Amino acid sequence: MGSMILITGGSGYFGSLLVRKALEKGYRCRVFDLVDADDRPPNVEFYQGDIRNYDSILKACEGVDIIHHNVAQVPLAKDRKLFREVNINGTENLLRAAVAAGVSKVVYTSSSAVYGVPESNPVREESPKVPREAYGVAKLEGENRCAEYRERGLDVTIVRPRTVLGHGRLGIFQILFEWVYNGYNIPVLGKGDNRYQFVHADDLAEACILAGEHAGGDAYNIGAERFGTMREMLEALCAHAGTGSHVKGVPMGPATILMEVTSSLGLSPLGAYHSLMYGRSMYFDITKAKNELGWQPQYSNDEMIIESYDWYVRNREKVINNKGASFHRSALREGVLRVVRSML
C-alpha cells in the first residue's frame, strides 16, 4: 500500500485534479473539505470539516504521511475577514495538527500574488515579496506560518504557482470563454505586449507531488516554460475558436482605474489582483524546480488556453447550470463587464 496523502480543499478544482494525480502515482488519498465533490473517486476517503476548526482538521490528519494544503479563500471571494480566518488561521491549524499527528511532510500551495508587482522579471524564489492586495497578504502570512513551523522541525515545502489554467478551470476564464464562444471582442490593456506566464493544472499537480516526495523544506516557483505576451495568447485562442472574436487594446490607465473601482463596489467579478496584474508582465524563473525536483512543465500558454476553451465548449451547458460549486468550477456573473463587452 502506498503512503496516505491528505489533500485539503480536495473537492475544489485543483484539489480534485491533485487527488487523481496522486492516485495515478500509487498513493492512498483522503480529502478534507466543507463539501464533498460529486466526482470524488470511490476509493478516496472524505472528511468533512472546516479548516478553521482545529479538532476537525486534527482528526483528518491522523494516519497521514503527506499533506497537500490547498484550502483557501480565493481572490474572487473578496472577503478580507475570510482571507485571515481561512488562509492564515486555517493554515496555522493545519500546521499545528500536522505536528500533533506526526505527519512527515506538508506541501503548502501558495500564490504568485505574494510578490505583488515585481520589480523585475523573471521572478525568482528570493525576489522581494510585497503583496499589494488582501489575498496576497494573507497567502504570504500563510507562508510565514510555514516558515515558523519549519524552524520547529516540520518539513514544509512551499509551492508558488503562476495563474492556473487547464481543462475544467473556470472562474474569470469562464467569462473570457463565453465571450469568445459568442464572437465578442476581447480587451487587453494597452498593446497587450506584457509577457504573462500561466501554468497548467496538470503541470502544477506534478510539481506538488514531486515536492511532497522531496525531503527538506524549501520554496519553488512553478510556471510554464513556453509563453509569450497576453495579446499573443489571446490571439491564438481567437484564431483557434474561429468565432469572429478579435483582441482589442484599451487605454491601460483609465481601464485599470475602472477595474479597481467596479471591483471594490461589487459591480464586477474581477478581483483586486486582476486589475493589478492583467496589463503587467510577470513570469517566474523555474530553474530551481526543474533542477531540484526533476520537474518539467509540458504545456505552453497557448496550448493550455486552447485546451481549456475546448473543454468549456464541450461542457458549456453543464457549466452554466452548475450552481453552488467552487469559484473555479462554476460560471460567474458578468456584472459591469457586460457594458465593457458592448463597447469593444
C-alpha positions in Angstrom: 0.0 0.0 0.0 1.2 3.5 -0.8 1.6 6.3 1.6 -1.5 8.2 2.7 -1.9 11.7 1.3 -4.3 14.2 2.8 -5.5 16.9 0.3 -7.2 19.8 2.0 -9.6 21.6 -0.4 -9.7 18.3 -2.3 -13.3 19.0 -3.6 -12.2 22.2 -5.4 -10.9 22.5 -8.9 -7.2 22.0 -8.3 -7.7 19.7 -5.3 -9.8 17.3 -7.3 -7.2 17.1 -10.0 -4.4 16.6 -7.4 -6.4 13.7 -6.0 -6.4 12.0 -9.4 -2.7 12.7 -9.9 -1.9 11.2 -6.5 -3.9 8.1 -7.3 -2.1 7.6 -10.5 1.2 7.7 -8.6 0.0 4.9 -6.3 -0.9 7.0 -3.2 -3.8 6.4 -1.0 -5.9 9.6 -0.7 -8.0 11.4 1.8 -9.9 14.7 1.2 -10.7 17.3 3.7 -13.3 19.9 2.7 -16.5 21.6 3.6 -18.4 19.8 0.9 -17.9 16.5 -1.0 -17.4 16.5 -4.7 -19.8 14.5 -6.8 -16.9 13.2 -8.9 -14.8 12.0 -6.0 -13.3 8.6 -6.8 -14.9 5.9 -4.5 -11.6 4.8 -3.2 -10.8 8.2 -1.8 -11.7 8.9 1.9 -13.7 12.1 2.6 -13.5 14.0 5.9 -16.0 16.8 6.1 -14.8 19.8 8.2 -13.9 23.5 8.4 -10.2 24.3 8.4 -11.0 27.0 11.0 -11.9 24.2 13.4 -8.7 22.7 14.8 -10.3 19.5 16.1 -11.8 18.6 12.7 -8.5 19.0 10.8 -6.6 17.1 13.6 -8.9 14.2 13.1 -8.3 14.3 9.3 -4.5 14.3 9.8 -4.4 11.1 11.8 -2.6 8.3 10.0 -1.4 10.7 7.2 2.1 10.7 5.8 1.9 13.8 3.5 -0.4 16.8 3.5 -1.1 18.9 0.4 -2.7 22.1 1.8 -5.0 23.7 -0.8 -7.8 25.2 1.3 -8.0 28.9 0.6 -10.4 31.8 0.1 -9.6 32.8 -3.4 -9.3 36.4 -4.7 -12.8 36.2 -6.3 -14.3 35.8 -2.9 -13.2 39.4 -2.0 -13.7 38.7 1.7 -10.9 40.1 3.8 -12.2 38.5 7.0 -12.2 35.1 5.5 -8.8 35.7 4.0 -7.5 35.9 7.5 -9.7 33.2 9.1 -9.1 30.6 6.4 -5.8 31.5 4.7 -3.9 32.4 7.8 -5.6 31.0 10.9 -6.7 27.9 8.9 -3.1 27.3 7.8 -1.9 27.6 11.4 -4.5 25.0 12.5 -3.3 22.7 9.7 0.4 23.0 10.6 -0.3 22.5 14.4 -2.4 19.4 13.6 0.3 18.0 11.3 2.8 18.2 14.2 0.4 16.7 16.7 -0.4 13.8 14.3 3.2 13.1 13.4 2.8 13.9 9.7 6.2 13.7 7.9 5.7 16.3 5.1 3.5 19.3 4.3 3.2 21.0 0.9 1.6 24.4 1.1 0.1 25.8 -2.2 0.8 29.5 -2.1 0.4 32.1 -4.8 2.4 34.4 -7.1 0.3 37.2 -5.5 2.8 37.2 -2.6 5.3 39.0 -4.9 2.9 41.8 -5.7 4.0 43.8 -8.8 7.6 42.5 -9.3 10.5 45.0 -9.6 11.9 42.9 -12.4 11.4 39.7 -14.3 11.9 36.8 -14.2 10.8 36.4 -10.6 12.9 34.1 -8.5 12.2 32.5 -5.2 14.3 35.1 -3.4 12.7 38.1 -5.1 11.1 40.7 -2.8 7.6 39.8 -1.6 5.5 42.9 -1.4 1.8 41.8 -1.9 -0.4 44.7 -3.0 -3.9 43.3 -2.1 -5.6 41.4 0.7 -5.4 37.9 -0.8 -1.6 38.2 -1.5 -1.0 39.5 2.1 -2.9 36.5 3.5 -1.0 34.0 1.4 2.3 35.5 2.4 1.3 35.3 6.1 0.5 31.7 5.5 4.0 31.2 4.1 5.4 32.9 7.2 3.5 30.4 9.4 5.0 27.6 7.4 8.5 29.1 8.0 7.8 29.2 11.7 6.8 25.5 11.8 9.8 24.6 9.6 12.1 26.1 12.3 10.3 23.8 14.8 11.3 20.8 12.8 8.3 20.2 10.5 9.2 19.5 6.9 7.2 22.1 4.9 7.6 22.9 1.2 6.0 26.0 -0.4 4.8 25.8 -4.0 4.1 29.2 -5.7 2.1 28.7 -9.0 1.5 31.3 -11.6 -2.1 31.7 -12.7 -3.6 28.3 -13.2 -5.2 27.1 -16.4 -6.4 23.7 -17.6 -9.5 21.7 -18.6 -12.3 22.5 -16.2 -10.7 25.7 -14.9 -13.4 28.3 -14.9 -13.8 31.4 -12.6 -13.0 34.5 -14.6 -11.9 32.4 -17.5 -15.5 31.3 -18.0 -16.4 34.8 -18.9 -13.5 35.0 -21.4 -14.5 31.7 -23.0 -18.2 32.7 -23.2 -17.2 35.9 -25.0 -15.0 34.0 -27.4 -17.8 31.4 -27.9 -20.2 34.2 -28.9 -17.7 36.0 -31.1 -17.3 39.1 -28.9 -14.1 41.1 -28.9 -11.5 40.6 -26.1 -9.8 43.5 -24.4 -6.1 43.8 -23.5 -4.6 46.7 -21.6 -2.5 49.0 -23.8 -0.9 47.0 -26.6 -1.1 43.7 -24.6 2.6 43.3 -25.0 3.1 42.3 -21.4 4.7 38.9 -21.0 2.5 36.9 -18.8 3.1 33.3 -17.7 0.4 30.7 -16.8 0.7 27.2 -15.5 -1.3 24.2 -16.5 -3.1 22.4 -13.6 -1.6 19.1 -14.6 1.9 20.5 -14.5 1.2 22.1 -11.1 -0.1 18.8 -9.7 3.0 17.1 -10.9 5.2 19.7 -9.2 3.2 19.3 -5.9 3.6 15.6 -5.9 7.3 15.9 -6.6 7.6 18.5 -3.8 5.9 16.1 -1.4 8.4 13.4 -2.2 11.4 15.8 -1.8 12.9 15.9 1.7 13.8 19.2 3.2 11.6 22.3 3.4 12.0 24.9 0.6 10.1 27.0 -1.8 9.6 26.6 -5.6 8.2 28.9 -8.3 6.0 27.0 -10.8 5.0 28.2 -14.3 5.0 27.4 -18.0 8.3 27.2 -19.8 6.9 28.3 -23.1 4.9 31.6 -23.1 4.7 35.0 -24.7 2.6 38.1 -24.3 -1.0 38.4 -23.2 -2.0 39.5 -26.7 -0.3 36.6 -28.4 -2.0 34.1 -26.2 -5.5 35.6 -26.7 -5.0 36.0 -30.4 -4.0 32.3 -30.6 -7.3 31.5 -28.7 -9.4 33.6 -31.0 -7.8 32.1 -34.1 -8.4 28.6 -32.8 -12.0 29.3 -31.9 -12.8 30.9 -35.3 -15.9 32.7 -33.9 -15.0 36.2 -35.1 -13.5 37.4 -31.9 -10.6 39.8 -32.1 -8.3 41.2 -29.5 -8.7 45.0 -28.9 -6.4 47.2 -26.9 -7.9 49.7 -24.4 -6.0 52.5 -22.6 -4.3 51.0 -19.6 -4.6 53.9 -17.1 -8.4 54.5 -17.3 -9.2 50.8 -17.7 -7.2 49.9 -14.5 -8.9 52.6 -12.5 -12.3 51.4 -13.8 -11.5 47.8 -12.9 -10.4 48.8 -9.3 -13.5 50.9 -8.6 -16.1 48.5 -10.0 -14.4 45.5 -8.2 -14.4 47.3 -4.9 -18.0 48.3 -5.3 -19.0 44.7 -6.1 -20.1 45.6 -9.7 -17.5 43.4 -11.4 -16.5 39.7 -10.8 -12.8 40.8 -11.2 -10.7 40.8 -8.0 -8.1 43.3 -6.9 -5.3 41.1 -8.4 -6.8 41.2 -11.8 -6.8 45.0 -12.1 -3.3 45.0 -10.6 -1.6 42.5 -13.0 -3.7 42.0 -16.2 -1.7 44.6 -18.0 1.7 44.0 -16.4 4.4 41.5 -17.1 5.1 38.7 -14.7 6.9 35.4 -15.2 8.9 33.0 -13.0 12.3 31.6 -13.3 11.5 27.9 -12.9 15.1 26.6 -12.9 15.1 25.7 -9.2 12.1 23.4 -9.5 13.5 21.8 -12.6 16.9 21.1 -11.1 15.9 20.1 -7.6 12.5 18.4 -8.1 13.2 17.0 -11.5 10.0 18.7 -12.7 9.4 19.6 -16.4 6.3 21.5 -17.5 4.5 20.1 -20.5 2.1 22.8 -21.6 2.7 26.2 -23.2 0.4 29.2 -22.6 -1.3 28.8 -26.0 -1.8 25.1 -25.6 -3.4 25.4 -22.1 -5.8 28.2 -23.0 -6.9 26.4 -26.1 -7.4 23.1 -24.2 -9.4 24.9 -21.5 -11.6 26.6 -24.1 -12.3 23.4 -25.9 -13.3 21.8 -22.7 -15.6 24.7 -21.9 -17.3 24.4 -25.3 -17.9 20.7 -24.8 -19.3 21.2 -21.2 -20.8 24.7 -21.6 -24.4 23.8 -20.8 -23.5 21.9 -17.7 -21.2 24.7 -16.5 -23.9 27.4 -16.9 -26.4 25.3 -15.0 -23.9 24.3 -12.3 -24.9 26.2 -9.2 -23.1 26.2 -5.8 -19.8 24.8 -7.0 -16.4 26.5 -6.0 -15.4 29.7 -7.8 -13.0 27.9 -10.1 -15.6 25.2 -11.1 -18.6 27.4 -11.9 -19.8 30.3 -14.0 -19.6 33.9 -12.9 -22.0 36.8 -13.5 -20.6 39.4 -15.9 -21.7 42.4 -13.9 -20.3 45.6 -15.4 -18.2 43.6 -17.8 -21.4 43.3 -19.9 -21.2 47.0 -20.6 -17.5 46.7 -21.4 -18.2 44.0 -23.9 -20.7 46.1 -25.7 -18.1 48.9 -26.2 -15.4 46.8 -27.8 
